[in-house]
Amino acid sequence: MAVTATYTVAGMTCGHCVQAVTGELKELPGVEDVQVELSTGAVTVTSAAPLADDAVRAAVDEAGYELADA
């Protein structure tokens, strides 16, 4: 059963930003889909199992952006 979680990513301003974040998140084990709403910074991740917040934060950092604290 897939798990969906939504995060807020700060600093994205364009399509390239979306691609960078999406690409890094899709490399996490179990990630099936990533949807980004550029205007709000909302990133919805669908995965096979819940993802560790540290792993999501590290992927977003690797893309050059910051995961906003919930």
PQR file with spaces between the fields and no chain letter, atoms N, CA, C, O and H, PARSE charges and radii, in Angstrom:
ATOM       1  N    MET     1       0.844   -1.186    0.000 -0.4000 1.5000
ATOM       2  CA   MET     1       0.000    0.000    0.000 -0.0000 2.0000
ATOM       3  C    MET     1       0.888    1.248    0.000  0.5500 1.7000
ATOM       4  O    MET     1       1.779    1.393    0.837 -0.5500 1.4000
ATOM       5  N    ALA     2       0.632    2.121   -0.934 -0.4000 1.5000
ATOM       6  CA   ALA     2       1.443    3.331   -1.064 -0.0000 2.0000
ATOM       7  C    ALA     2       1.146    4.316    0.054  0.5500 1.7000
ATOM       8  O    ALA     2       0.031    4.399    0.568 -0.5500 1.4000
ATOM       9  H    ALA     2      -0.092    2.003   -1.614  0.4000 1.0000
ATOM      10  N    VAL     3       2.178    5.053    0.406 -0.4000 1.5000
ATOM      11  CA   VAL     3       2.096    6.083    1.440 -0.0000 2.0000
ATOM      12  C    VAL     3       2.348    7.428    0.767  0.5500 1.7000
ATOM      13  O    VAL     3       3.277    7.566   -0.029 -0.5500 1.4000
ATOM      14  H    VAL     3       3.084    4.985   -0.012  0.4000 1.0000
ATOM      15  N    THR     4       1.518    8.416    1.088 -0.4000 1.5000
ATOM      16  CA   THR     4       1.695    9.759    0.530 -0.0000 2.0000
ATOM      17  C    THR     4       2.005   10.737    1.653  0.5500 1.7000
ATOM      18  O    THR     4       1.330   10.753    2.683 -0.5500 1.4000
ATOM      19  H    THR     4       0.764    8.304    1.735  0.4000 1.0000
ATOM      20  N    ALA     5       3.033   11.551    1.442 -0.4000 1.5000
ATOM      21  CA   ALA     5       3.400   12.577    2.421 -0.0000 2.0000
ATOM      22  C    ALA     5       3.651   13.877    1.666  0.5500 1.7000
ATOM      23  O    ALA     5       4.162   13.865    0.546 -0.5500 1.4000
ATOM      24  H    ALA     5       3.581   11.538    0.605  0.4000 1.0000
ATOM      25  N    THR     6       3.289   14.997    2.286 -0.4000 1.5000
ATOM      26  CA   THR     6       3.504   16.301    1.669 -0.0000 2.0000
ATOM      27  C    THR     6       4.472   17.114    2.523  0.5500 1.7000
ATOM      28  O    THR     6       4.335   17.193    3.744 -0.5500 1.4000
ATOM      29  H    THR     6       2.874   15.007    3.196  0.4000 1.0000
ATOM      30  N    TYR     7       5.435   17.704    1.864 -0.4000 1.5000
ATOM      31  CA   TYR     7       6.464   18.524    2.504 -0.0000 2.0000
ATOM      32  C    TYR     7       6.428   19.908    1.877  0.5500 1.7000
ATOM      33  O    TYR     7       5.847   20.095    0.807 -0.5500 1.4000
ATOM      34  H    TYR     7       5.545   17.639    0.872  0.4000 1.0000
ATOM      35  N    THR     8       7.041   20.868    2.532 -0.4000 1.5000
ATOM      36  CA   THR     8       7.179   22.206    1.965 -0.0000 2.0000
ATOM      37  C    THR     8       8.652   22.476    1.739  0.5500 1.7000
ATOM      38  O    THR     8       9.470   22.358    2.652 -0.5500 1.4000
ATOM      39  H    THR     8       7.513   20.717    3.401  0.4000 1.0000
ATOM      40  N    VAL     9       8.979   22.840    0.507 -0.4000 1.5000
ATOM      41  CA   VAL     9      10.364   23.120    0.142 -0.0000 2.0000
ATOM      42  C    VAL     9      10.499   24.614   -0.134  0.5500 1.7000
ATOM      43  O    VAL     9       9.759   25.173   -0.943 -0.5500 1.4000
ATOM      44  H    VAL     9       8.315   22.935   -0.235  0.4000 1.0000
ATOM      45  N    ALA    10      11.438   25.247    0.537 -0.4000 1.5000
ATOM      46  CA   ALA    10      11.668   26.684    0.379 -0.0000 2.0000
ATOM      47  C    ALA    10      12.722   26.950   -0.685  0.5500 1.7000
ATOM      48  O    ALA    10      13.686   26.197   -0.827 -0.5500 1.4000
ATOM      49  H    ALA    10      12.039   24.792    1.194  0.4000 1.0000
ATOM      50  N    GLY    11      12.528   28.024   -1.426 -0.4000 1.5000
ATOM      51  CA   GLY    11      13.548   28.490   -2.358 -0.0000 2.0000
ATOM      52  C    GLY    11      13.346   28.109   -3.809  0.5500 1.7000
ATOM      53  O    GLY    11      14.123   28.542   -4.660 -0.5500 1.4000
ATOM      54  H    GLY    11      11.746   28.637   -1.311  0.4000 1.0000
ATOM      55  N    MET    12      12.333   27.317   -4.128 -0.4000 1.5000
ATOM      56  CA   MET    12      12.106   26.944   -5.528 -0.0000 2.0000
ATOM      57  C    MET    12      11.429   28.108   -6.250  0.5500 1.7000
ATOM      58  O    MET    12      10.454   28.676   -5.758 -0.5500 1.4000
ATOM      59  H    MET    12      11.702   26.965   -3.437  0.4000 1.0000
ATOM      60  N    THR    13      11.964   28.455   -7.430 -0.4000 1.5000
ATOM      61  CA   THR    13      11.407   29.594   -8.163 -0.0000 2.0000
ATOM      62  C    THR    13      11.119   29.303   -9.626  0.5500 1.7000
ATOM      63  O    THR    13      10.530   30.141  -10.310 -0.5500 1.4000
ATOM      64  H    THR    13      12.756   27.994   -7.830  0.4000 1.0000
ATOM      65  N    CYS    14      11.521   28.124  -10.133 -0.4000 1.5000
ATOM      66  CA   CYS    14      11.359   27.870  -11.569 -0.0000 2.0000
ATOM      67  C    CYS    14      11.271   26.377  -11.855  0.5500 1.7000
ATOM      68  O    CYS    14      11.372   25.550  -10.949 -0.5500 1.4000
ATOM      69  H    CYS    14      11.999   27.443   -9.578  0.4000 1.0000
ATOM      70  N    GLY    15      11.085   26.051  -13.112 -0.4000 1.5000
ATOM      71  CA   GLY    15      10.982   24.670  -13.532 -0.0000 2.0000
ATOM      72  C    GLY    15      12.241   23.869  -13.236  0.5500 1.7000
ATOM      73  O    GLY    15      12.161   22.689  -12.894 -0.5500 1.4000
ATOM      74  H    GLY    15      11.004   26.723  -13.848  0.4000 1.0000
ATOM      75  N    HIS    16      13.405   24.502  -13.367 -0.4000 1.5000
ATOM      76  CA   HIS    16      14.657   23.806  -13.064 -0.0000 2.0000
ATOM      77  C    HIS    16      14.699   23.396  -11.596  0.5500 1.7000
ATOM      78  O    HIS    16      15.167   22.308  -11.260 -0.5500 1.4000
ATOM      79  H    HIS    16      13.470   25.461  -13.645  0.4000 1.0000
ATOM      80  N    CYS    17      14.209   24.269  -10.730 -0.4000 1.5000
ATOM      81  CA   CYS    17      14.148   23.953   -9.299 -0.0000 2.0000
ATOM      82  C    CYS    17      13.297   22.703   -9.076  0.5500 1.7000
ATOM      83  O    CYS    17      13.673   21.799   -8.330 -0.5500 1.4000
ATOM      84  H    CYS    17      13.828   25.153  -11.002  0.4000 1.0000
ATOM      85  N    VAL    18      12.150   22.677   -9.735 -0.4000 1.5000
ATOM      86  CA   VAL    18      11.242   21.536   -9.607 -0.0000 2.0000
ATOM      87  C    VAL    18      11.932   20.263  -10.077  0.5500 1.7000
ATOM      88  O    VAL    18      11.833   19.229   -9.417 -0.5500 1.4000
ATOM      89  H    VAL    18      11.844   23.411  -10.341  0.4000 1.0000
ATOM      90  N    GLN    19      12.624   20.323  -11.198 -0.4000 1.5000
ATOM      91  CA   GLN    19      13.321   19.152  -11.728 -0.0000 2.0000
ATOM      92  C    GLN    19      14.410   18.673  -10.779  0.5500 1.7000
ATOM      93  O    GLN    19      14.569   17.469  -10.577 -0.5500 1.4000
ATOM      94  H    GLN    19      12.705   21.163  -11.734  0.4000 1.0000
ATOM      95  N    ALA    20      15.157   19.598  -10.198 -0.4000 1.5000
ATOM      96  CA   ALA    20      16.236   19.226   -9.285 -0.0000 2.0000
ATOM      97  C    ALA    20      15.694   18.505   -8.049  0.5500 1.7000
ATOM      98  O    ALA    20      16.213   17.462   -7.649 -0.5500 1.4000
ATOM      99  H    ALA    20      15.028   20.576  -10.362  0.4000 1.0000
ATOM     100  N    VAL    21      14.655   19.067   -7.457 -0.4000 1.5000
ATOM     101  CA   VAL    21      14.065   18.468   -6.252 -0.0000 2.0000
ATOM     102  C    VAL    21      13.433   17.117   -6.588  0.5500 1.7000
ATOM     103  O    VAL    21      13.621   16.136   -5.869 -0.5500 1.4000
ATOM     104  H    VAL    21      14.233   19.914   -7.781  0.4000 1.0000
ATOM     105  N    THR    22      12.682   17.079   -7.687 -0.4000 1.5000
ATOM     106  CA   THR    22      12.029   15.840   -8.099 -0.0000 2.0000
ATOM     107  C    THR    22      13.053   14.738   -8.347  0.5500 1.7000
ATOM     108  O    THR    22      12.874   13.603   -7.905 -0.5500 1.4000
ATOM     109  H    THR    22      12.529   17.876   -8.272  0.4000 1.0000
ATOM     110  N    GLY    23      14.119   15.078   -9.050 -0.4000 1.5000
ATOM     111  CA   GLY    23      15.151   14.092   -9.367 -0.0000 2.0000
ATOM     112  C    GLY    23      15.799   13.506   -8.129  0.5500 1.7000
ATOM     113  O    GLY    23      15.997   12.294   -8.046 -0.5500 1.4000
ATOM     114  H    GLY    23      14.265   16.000   -9.409  0.4000 1.0000
ATOM     115  N    GLU    24      16.131   14.349   -7.171 -0.4000 1.5000
ATOM     116  CA   GLU    24      16.765   13.857   -5.938 -0.0000 2.0000
ATOM     117  C    GLU    24      15.808   12.994   -5.127  0.5500 1.7000
ATOM     118  O    GLU    24      16.206   11.953   -4.605 -0.5500 1.4000
ATOM     119  H    GLU    24      15.971   15.334   -7.239  0.4000 1.0000
ATOM     120  N    LEU    25      14.558   13.412   -5.017 -0.4000 1.5000
ATOM     121  CA   LEU    25      13.591   12.641   -4.231 -0.0000 2.0000
ATOM     122  C    LEU    25      13.292   11.292   -4.878  0.5500 1.7000
ATOM     123  O    LEU    25      13.096   10.301   -4.175 -0.5500 1.4000
ATOM     124  H    LEU    25      14.235   14.258   -5.441  0.4000 1.0000
ATOM     125  N    LYS    26      13.255   11.243   -6.209 -0.4000 1.5000
ATOM     126  CA   LYS    26      12.971    9.982   -6.893 -0.0000 2.0000
ATOM     127  C    LYS    26      14.094    8.966   -6.721  0.5500 1.7000
ATOM     128  O    LYS    26      13.887    7.776   -6.959 -0.5500 1.4000
ATOM     129  H    LYS    26      13.414   12.049   -6.780  0.4000 1.0000
ATOM     130  N    GLU    27      15.277    9.415   -6.312 -0.4000 1.5000
ATOM     131  CA   GLU    27      16.381    8.493   -6.073 -0.0000 2.0000
ATOM     132  C    GLU    27      16.270    7.784   -4.727  0.5500 1.7000
ATOM     133  O    GLU    27      16.964    6.795   -4.493 -0.5500 1.4000
ATOM     134  H    GLU    27      15.444   10.381   -6.119  0.4000 1.0000
ATOM     135  N    LEU    28      15.407    8.276   -3.841 -0.4000 1.5000
ATOM     136  CA   LEU    28      15.236    7.621   -2.543 -0.0000 2.0000
ATOM     137  C    LEU    28      14.568    6.258   -2.745  0.5500 1.7000
ATOM     138  O    LEU    28      13.644    6.137   -3.549 -0.5500 1.4000
ATOM     139  H    LEU    28      14.844    9.080   -4.031  0.4000 1.0000
ATOM     140  N    PRO    29      15.028    5.237   -2.025 -0.5600 1.5000
ATOM     141  CA   PRO    29      14.435    3.903   -2.168  0.2800 2.0000
ATOM     142  C    PRO    29      12.941    3.904   -1.850  0.5500 1.7000
ATOM     143  O    PRO    29      12.510    4.438   -0.828 -0.5500 1.4000
ATOM     144  N    GLY    30      12.166    3.301   -2.738 -0.4000 1.5000
ATOM     145  CA   GLY    30      10.736    3.157   -2.507 -0.0000 2.0000
ATOM     146  C    GLY    30       9.880    4.283   -3.047  0.5500 1.7000
ATOM     147  O    GLY    30       8.654    4.171   -3.065 -0.5500 1.4000
ATOM     148  H    GLY    30      12.517    2.867   -3.569  0.4000 1.0000
ATOM     149  N    VAL    31      10.507    5.375   -3.490 -0.4000 1.5000
ATOM     150  CA   VAL    31       9.717    6.502   -4.001 -0.0000 2.0000
ATOM     151  C    VAL    31       9.134    6.135   -5.366  0.5500 1.7000
ATOM     152  O    VAL    31       9.851    5.726   -6.279 -0.5500 1.4000
ATOM     153  H    VAL    31      11.503    5.465   -3.475  0.4000 1.0000
ATOM     154  N    GLU    32       7.822    6.291   -5.477 -0.4000 1.5000
ATOM     155  CA   GLU    32       7.116    5.949   -6.706 -0.0000 2.0000
ATOM     156  C    GLU    32       6.740    7.168   -7.525  0.5500 1.7000
ATOM     157  O    GLU    32       6.711    7.102   -8.754 -0.5500 1.4000
ATOM     158  H    GLU    32       7.239    6.623   -4.735  0.4000 1.0000
ATOM     159  N    ASP    33       6.449    8.291   -6.857 -0.4000 1.5000
ATOM     160  CA   ASP    33       6.011    9.484   -7.573 -0.0000 2.0000
ATOM     161  C    ASP    33       6.311   10.727   -6.748  0.5500 1.7000
ATOM     162  O    ASP    33       6.269   10.701   -5.518 -0.5500 1.4000
ATOM     163  H    ASP    33       6.472    8.344   -5.859  0.4000 1.0000
ATOM     164  N    VAL    34       6.614   11.816   -7.449 -0.4000 1.5000
ATOM     165  CA   VAL    34       6.841   13.115   -6.800 -0.0000 2.0000
ATOM     166  C    VAL    34       6.070   14.164   -7.589  0.5500 1.7000
ATOM     167  O    VAL    34       6.235   14.283   -8.803 -0.5500 1.4000
ATOM     168  H    VAL    34       6.648   11.837   -8.448  0.4000 1.0000
ATOM     169  N    GLN    35       5.232   14.919   -6.898 -0.4000 1.5000
ATOM     170  CA   GLN    35       4.477   16.011   -7.517 -0.0000 2.0000
ATOM     171  C    GLN    35       4.832   17.309   -6.792  0.5500 1.7000
ATOM     172  O    GLN    35       4.796   17.373   -5.563 -0.5500 1.4000
ATOM     173  H    GLN    35       5.098   14.822   -5.912  0.4000 1.0000
ATOM     174  N    VAL    36       5.174   18.340   -7.566 -0.4000 1.5000
ATOM     175  CA   VAL    36       5.578   19.620   -6.983 -0.0000 2.0000
ATOM     176  C    VAL    36       4.621   20.717   -7.413  0.5500 1.7000
ATOM     177  O    VAL    36       4.300   20.844   -8.595 -0.5500 1.4000
ATOM     178  H    VAL    36       5.202   18.287   -8.564  0.4000 1.0000
ATOM     179  N    GLU    37       4.169   21.504   -6.456 -0.4000 1.5000
ATOM     180  CA   GLU    37       3.353   22.696   -6.731 -0.0000 2.0000
ATOM     181  C    GLU    37       4.274   23.896   -6.509  0.5500 1.7000
ATOM     182  O    GLU    37       4.468   24.346   -5.380 -0.5500 1.4000
ATOM     183  H    GLU    37       4.430   21.401   -5.496  0.4000 1.0000
ATOM     184  N    LEU    38       4.836   24.404   -7.605 -0.4000 1.5000
ATOM     185  CA   LEU    38       5.847   25.458   -7.527 -0.0000 2.0000
ATOM     186  C    LEU    38       5.358   26.691   -6.768  0.5500 1.7000
ATOM     187  O    LEU    38       6.110   27.275   -5.989 -0.5500 1.4000
ATOM     188  H    LEU    38       4.679   24.039   -8.522  0.4000 1.0000
ATOM     189  N    SER    39       4.113   27.086   -6.986 -0.4000 1.5000
ATOM     190  CA   SER    39       3.619   28.331   -6.392 -0.0000 2.0000
ATOM     191  C    SER    39       3.564   28.287   -4.865  0.5500 1.7000
ATOM     192  O    SER    39       3.684   29.322   -4.210 -0.5500 1.4000
ATOM     193  H    SER    39       3.502   26.611   -7.618  0.4000 1.0000
ATOM     194  N    THR    40       3.382   27.096   -4.298 -0.4000 1.5000
ATOM     195  CA   THR    40       3.289   26.981   -2.837 -0.0000 2.0000
ATOM     196  C    THR    40       4.506   26.313   -2.209  0.5500 1.7000
ATOM     197  O    THR    40       4.710   26.403   -0.998 -0.5500 1.4000
ATOM     198  H    THR    40       3.284   26.255   -4.830  0.4000 1.0000
ATOM     199  N    GLY    41       5.316   25.644   -3.029 -0.4000 1.5000
ATOM     200  CA   GLY    41       6.446   24.894   -2.500 -0.0000 2.0000
ATOM     201  C    GLY    41       6.052   23.529   -1.970  0.5500 1.7000
ATOM     202  O    GLY    41       6.876   22.828   -1.382 -0.5500 1.4000
ATOM     203  H    GLY    41       5.151   25.571   -4.012  0.4000 1.0000
ATOM     204  N    ALA    42       4.792   23.143   -2.173 -0.4000 1.5000
ATOM     205  CA   ALA    42       4.321   21.846   -1.675 -0.0000 2.0000
ATOM     206  C    ALA    42       4.873   20.730   -2.559  0.5500 1.7000
ATOM     207  O    ALA    42       4.770   20.779   -3.784 -0.5500 1.4000
ATOM     208  H    ALA    42       4.123   23.713   -2.651  0.4000 1.0000
ATOM     209  N    VAL    43       5.456   19.735   -1.919 -0.4000 1.5000
ATOM     210  CA   VAL    43       5.999   18.576   -2.613 -0.0000 2.0000
ATOM     211  C    VAL    43       5.325   17.333   -2.037  0.5500 1.7000
ATOM     212  O    VAL    43       5.477   17.026   -0.854 -0.5500 1.4000
ATOM     213  H    VAL    43       5.540   19.695   -0.923  0.4000 1.0000
ATOM     214  N    THR    44       4.586   16.626   -2.878 -0.4000 1.5000
ATOM     215  CA   THR    44       3.890   15.427   -2.440 -0.0000 2.0000
ATOM     216  C    THR    44       4.648   14.217   -2.961  0.5500 1.7000
ATOM     217  O    THR    44       4.875   14.076   -4.162 -0.5500 1.4000
ATOM     218  H    THR    44       4.463   16.875   -3.838  0.4000 1.0000
ATOM     219  N    VAL    45       5.033   13.352   -2.040 -0.4000 1.5000
ATOM     220  CA   VAL    45       5.830   12.177   -2.368 -0.0000 2.0000
ATOM     221  C    VAL    45       5.000   10.924   -2.082  0.5500 1.7000
ATOM     222  O    VAL    45       4.467   10.754   -0.986 -0.5500 1.4000
ATOM     223  H    VAL    45       4.848   13.467   -1.064  0.4000 1.0000
ATOM     224  N    THR    46       4.902   10.057   -3.082 -0.4000 1.5000
ATOM     225  CA   THR    46       4.238    8.770   -2.906 -0.0000 2.0000
ATOM     226  C    THR    46       5.323    7.703   -2.883  0.5500 1.7000
ATOM     227  O    THR    46       6.160    7.634   -3.783 -0.5500 1.4000
ATOM     228  H    THR    46       5.336   10.195   -3.973  0.4000 1.0000
ATOM     229  N    SER    47       5.299    6.875   -1.847 -0.4000 1.5000
ATOM     230  CA   SER    47       6.333    5.854   -1.692 -0.0000 2.0000
ATOM     231  C    SER    47       5.723    4.544   -1.212  0.5500 1.7000
ATOM     232  O    SER    47       4.589    4.507   -0.734 -0.5500 1.4000
ATOM     233  H    SER    47       4.619    6.931   -1.116  0.4000 1.0000
ATOM     234  N    ALA    48       6.496    3.473   -1.349 -0.4000 1.5000
ATOM     235  CA   ALA    48       6.032    2.146   -0.952 -0.0000 2.0000
ATOM     236  C    ALA    48       5.904    2.031    0.561  0.5500 1.7000
ATOM     237  O    ALA    48       5.088    1.257    1.063 -0.5500 1.4000
ATOM     238  H    ALA    48       7.417    3.503   -1.737  0.4000 1.0000
ATOM     239  N    ALA    49       6.706    2.796    1.284 -0.4000 1.5000
ATOM     240  CA   ALA    49       6.697    2.790    2.749 -0.0000 2.0000
ATOM     241  C    ALA    49       7.005    4.210    3.221  0.5500 1.7000
ATOM     242  O    ALA    49       7.541    5.013    2.458 -0.5500 1.4000
ATOM     243  H    ALA    49       7.369    3.425    0.877  0.4000 1.0000
ATOM     244  N    PRO    50       6.672    4.523    4.471 -0.5600 1.5000
ATOM     245  CA   PRO    50       6.991    5.868    4.974  0.2800 2.0000
ATOM     246  C    PRO    50       8.486    6.175    4.851  0.5500 1.7000
ATOM     247  O    PRO    50       9.333    5.314    5.086 -0.5500 1.4000
ATOM     248  N    LEU    51       8.785    7.403    4.485 -0.4000 1.5000
ATOM     249  CA   LEU    51      10.177    7.838    4.339 -0.0000 2.0000
ATOM     250  C    LEU    51      10.650    8.512    5.623  0.5500 1.7000
ATOM     251  O    LEU    51       9.882    9.190    6.306 -0.5500 1.4000
ATOM     252  H    LEU    51       8.096    8.103    4.294  0.4000 1.0000
ATOM     253  N    ALA    52      11.913    8.317    5.933 -0.4000 1.5000
ATOM     254  CA   ALA    52      12.503    9.004    7.081 -0.0000 2.0000
ATOM     255  C    ALA    52      12.650   10.482    6.735  0.5500 1.7000
ATOM     256  O    ALA    52      13.119   10.832    5.652 -0.5500 1.4000
ATOM     257  H    ALA    52      12.537    7.766    5.378  0.4000 1.0000
ATOM     258  N    ASP    53      12.245   11.341    7.662 -0.4000 1.5000
ATOM     259  CA   ASP    53      12.363   12.783    7.418 -0.0000 2.0000
ATOM     260  C    ASP    53      13.795   13.184    7.102  0.5500 1.7000
ATOM     261  O    ASP    53      14.024   14.060    6.267 -0.5500 1.4000
ATOM     262  H    ASP    53      11.864   11.057    8.542  0.4000 1.0000
ATOM     263  N    ASP    54      14.764   12.548    7.765 -0.4000 1.5000
ATOM     264  CA   ASP    54      16.171   12.869    7.510 -0.0000 2.0000
ATOM     265  C    ASP    54      16.561   12.567    6.066  0.5500 1.7000
ATOM     266  O    ASP    54      17.336   13.311    5.466 -0.5500 1.4000
ATOM     267  H    ASP    54      14.578   11.837    8.444  0.4000 1.0000
ATOM     268  N    ALA    55      16.029   11.481    5.507 -0.4000 1.5000
ATOM     269  CA   ALA    55      16.341   11.122    4.121 -0.0000 2.0000
ATOM     270  C    ALA    55      15.742   12.135    3.154  0.5500 1.7000
ATOM     271  O    ALA    55      16.385   12.521    2.178 -0.5500 1.4000
ATOM     272  H    ALA    55      15.400   10.877    5.995  0.4000 1.0000
ATOM     273  N    VAL    56      14.519   12.563    3.422 -0.4000 1.5000
ATOM     274  CA   VAL    56      13.864   13.564    2.573 -0.0000 2.0000
ATOM     275  C    VAL    56      14.618   14.884    2.667  0.5500 1.7000
ATOM     276  O    VAL    56      14.875   15.534    1.653 -0.5500 1.4000
ATOM     277  H    VAL    56      13.997   12.249    4.215  0.4000 1.0000
ATOM     278  N    ARG    57      14.970   15.276    3.884 -0.4000 1.5000
ATOM     279  CA   ARG    57      15.715   16.527    4.094 -0.0000 2.0000
ATOM     280  C    ARG    57      17.056   16.484    3.343  0.5500 1.7000
ATOM     281  O    ARG    57      17.443   17.464    2.707 -0.5500 1.4000
ATOM     282  H    ARG    57      14.761   14.749    4.707  0.4000 1.0000
ATOM     283  N    ALA    58      17.751   15.365    3.419 -0.4000 1.5000
ATOM     284  CA   ALA    58      19.054   15.226    2.750 -0.0000 2.0000
ATOM     285  C    ALA    58      18.904   15.320    1.233  0.5500 1.7000
ATOM     286  O    ALA    58      19.738   15.936    0.569 -0.5500 1.4000
ATOM     287  H    ALA    58      17.437   14.569    3.936  0.4000 1.0000
ATOM     288  N    ALA    59      17.853   14.716    0.678 -0.4000 1.5000
ATOM     289  CA   ALA    59      17.633   14.772   -0.769 -0.0000 2.0000
ATOM     290  C    ALA    59      17.336   16.200   -1.218  0.5500 1.7000
ATOM     291  O    ALA    59      17.857   16.654   -2.237 -0.5500 1.4000
ATOM     292  H    ALA    59      17.176   14.215    1.217  0.4000 1.0000
ATOM     293  N    VAL    60      16.504   16.905   -0.460 -0.4000 1.5000
ATOM     294  CA   VAL    60      16.176   18.297   -0.789 -0.0000 2.0000
ATOM     295  C    VAL    60      17.435   19.167   -0.669  0.5500 1.7000
ATOM     296  O    VAL    60      17.677   20.027   -1.516 -0.5500 1.4000
ATOM     297  H    VAL    60      16.081   16.537    0.368  0.4000 1.0000
ATOM     298  N    ASP    61      18.229   18.945    0.373 -0.4000 1.5000
ATOM     299  CA   ASP    61      19.481   19.686    0.536 -0.0000 2.0000
ATOM     300  C    ASP    61      20.423   19.428   -0.644  0.5500 1.7000
ATOM     301  O    ASP    61      21.068   20.351   -1.142 -0.5500 1.4000
ATOM     302  H    ASP    61      18.032   18.246    1.061  0.4000 1.0000
ATOM     303  N    GLU    62      20.496   18.181   -1.083 -0.4000 1.5000
ATOM     304  CA   GLU    62      21.364   17.815   -2.201 -0.0000 2.0000
ATOM     305  C    GLU    62      20.953   18.544   -3.480  0.5500 1.7000
ATOM     306  O    GLU    62      21.790   18.875   -4.319 -0.5500 1.4000
ATOM     307  H    GLU    62      19.971   17.432   -0.678  0.4000 1.0000
ATOM     308  N    ALA    63      19.646   18.788   -3.610 -0.4000 1.5000
ATOM     309  CA   ALA    63      19.146   19.521   -4.783 -0.0000 2.0000
ATOM     310  C    ALA    63      19.425   21.022   -4.661  0.5500 1.7000
ATOM     311  O    ALA    63      19.271   21.763   -5.632 -0.5500 1.4000
ATOM     312  H    ALA    63      18.966   18.519   -2.928  0.4000 1.0000
ATOM     313  N    GLY    64      19.832   21.469   -3.473 -0.4000 1.5000
ATOM     314  CA   GLY    64      20.166   22.888   -3.282 -0.0000 2.0000
ATOM     315  C    GLY    64      19.062   23.703   -2.658  0.5500 1.7000
ATOM     316  O    GLY    64      19.076   24.931   -2.747 -0.5500 1.4000
ATOM     317  H    GLY    64      19.957   20.868   -2.684  0.4000 1.0000
ATOM     318  N    TYR    65      18.099   23.047   -2.023 -0.4000 1.5000
ATOM     319  CA   TYR    65      16.968   23.756   -1.415 -0.0000 2.0000
ATOM     320  C    TYR    65      16.811   23.326    0.026  0.5500 1.7000
ATOM     321  O    TYR    65      17.569   22.496    0.527 -0.5500 1.4000
ATOM     322  H    TYR    65      18.088   22.050   -1.951  0.4000 1.0000
ATOM     323  N    GLU    66      15.830   23.893    0.679 -0.4000 1.5000
ATOM     324  CA   GLU    66      15.648   23.647    2.108 -0.0000 2.0000
ATOM     325  C    GLU    66      14.248   23.151    2.403  0.5500 1.7000
ATOM     326  O    GLU    66      13.258   23.714    1.937 -0.5500 1.4000
ATOM     327  H    GLU    66      15.214   24.567    0.272  0.4000 1.0000
ATOM     328  N    LEU    67      14.184   22.093    3.182 -0.4000 1.5000
ATOM     329  CA   LEU    67      12.894   21.568    3.630 -0.0000 2.0000
ATOM     330  C    LEU    67      12.414   22.430    4.769  0.5500 1.7000
ATOM     331  O    LEU    67      13.093   22.552    5.788 -0.5500 1.4000
ATOM     332  H    LEU    67      14.989   21.635    3.561  0.4000 1.0000
ATOM     333  N    ALA    68      11.242   23.034    4.607 -0.4000 1.5000
ATOM     334  CA   ALA    68      10.696   23.888    5.662 -0.0000 2.0000
ATOM     335  C    ALA    68      10.211   23.015    6.814  0.5500 1.7000
ATOM     336  O    ALA    68       9.679   21.928    6.591 -0.5500 1.4000
ATOM     337  H    ALA    68      10.690   22.935    3.779  0.4000 1.0000
ATOM     338  N    ASP    69      10.393   23.481    8.023 -0.4000 1.5000
ATOM     339  CA   ASP    69       9.919   22.740    9.193 -0.0000 2.0000
ATOM     340  C    ASP    69       8.404   22.786    9.226  0.5500 1.7000
ATOM     341  O    ASP    69       7.780   23.816    8.969 -0.5500 1.4000
ATOM     342  H    ASP    69      10.825   24.364    8.204  0.4000 1.0000
ATOM     343  N    ALA    70       7.841   21.646    9.548 -0.4000 1.5000
ATOM     344  CA   ALA    70       6.380   21.540    9.586 -0.0000 2.0000
ATOM     345  C    ALA    70       5.816   22.286   10.768  0.5500 1.7000
ATOM     346  O    ALA    70       4.601   22.307   10.962 -0.5500 1.4000
ATOM     347  H    ALA    70       8.347   20.809    9.757  0.4000 1.0000
